[in-house]
Amino acid sequence: MPIYALTARNQRAHIPVGPLSISISGAVQDAALDIQGAPGQPVVRSSPQHVVVPSLTGPITIAVRPAFTTQFGAGTVVHLAIAHDVPDEADPVQVLFDPVDVSGDTAVVFAELRPSGHHIEVAVTAAADTALSPLAAAARTSARRLIGRDRKVAHAELVVALNSSASMRPWFADGSAAAATDVAVGVADALGIHDVAAVLVGADVTKVPVDGHGPGAGLADAVRKVQPRWSAGARWSRLRTDIATVACSDFPASGVHRGFALITLSDDRRVAGPRLPAPRSGQDASAELLAHPQVLDEITAGLVRALT
């Protein structure tokens, strides 16, 4: 019998009517299936991760919720599978879904099932995430704890504007500029913004060239490799104000447009708003942020507030 693989590009399938076995696998120790349907919809639960639906009396949704906590922990990736529950069928119809990272979520609706004559329509509602770097993925998870998964997109694109004044030289050298870029990419993805670019702001505005393809792909690496033409100051007024912008600067009050989100690169604890301190000597800024999630959470929270 056929196997249907549902993905972000192929989101629907029609399978013959029959009893259904629904299961989740992966990092599901703290995950439980939540089947919602009309009153009287029969559901037989054999475990938190497996149910049988003998028949559909109407549309149902298949969600996954934490079983023992309020939010899924980091690194929780769930695989959903649906198959005909026919014990003597050696090769039943199967519907397989892309694995979904649910880290930071309180609940995720994976699929909707709807009876349609002699068939059942299966529709994907939670597609797999865009592959991001470890830091950007952690920032996305952090942001989702605040805004959830199904966020209406408020902006089509986002620009990370990096101060290229001479005073920024050490922040580029220790990876802080690249780390700030990665955090912005992750928060943008949580907000549904997939068109992300980076520019250097000095005497002129210069776009950072990127080799990778896809939303934010390789952007932080491009910032890490870029060799700015250091200037005496940053001319923030040359940036467009009609695009969502995350400014990264070591001088927060140096003329940054008030409508921009801002990550201040500073060791001064008195600085208000999102602040990225320098990593310890010899350490990489991205690794430091991953090792100190509370600092990452403070930065992502500030960006979410500024961008929504």
Secondary structure as UniProt FT lines:
FT   STRAND          3..6
FT   STRAND          12..16
FT   STRAND          20..26
FT   TURN            29..30
FT   STRAND          31..36
FT   TURN            39..40
FT   STRAND          44..47
FT   TURN            48..49
FT   STRAND          50..53
FT   STRAND          60..66
FT   TURN            74..75
FT   STRAND          77..84
FT   TURN            87..88
FT   STRAND          94..97
FT   STRAND          100..101
FT   TURN            103..104
FT   STRAND          108..116
FT   TURN            117..118
FT   STRAND          119..124
FT   HELIX           134..147
FT   STRAND          157..163
FT   HELIX           166..168
FT   HELIX           169..173
FT   TURN            174..175
FT   HELIX           176..190
FT   TURN            191..192
FT   STRAND          195..201
FT   STRAND          205..207
FT   TURN            215..218
FT   HELIX           219..225
FT   HELIX           236..238
FT   STRAND          244..249
FT   TURN            252..253
FT   TURN            258..259
FT   STRAND          261..265
FT   TURN            269..270
FT   STRAND          275..276
FT   TURN            281..282
FT   HELIX           285..291
FT   HELIX           293..307
//
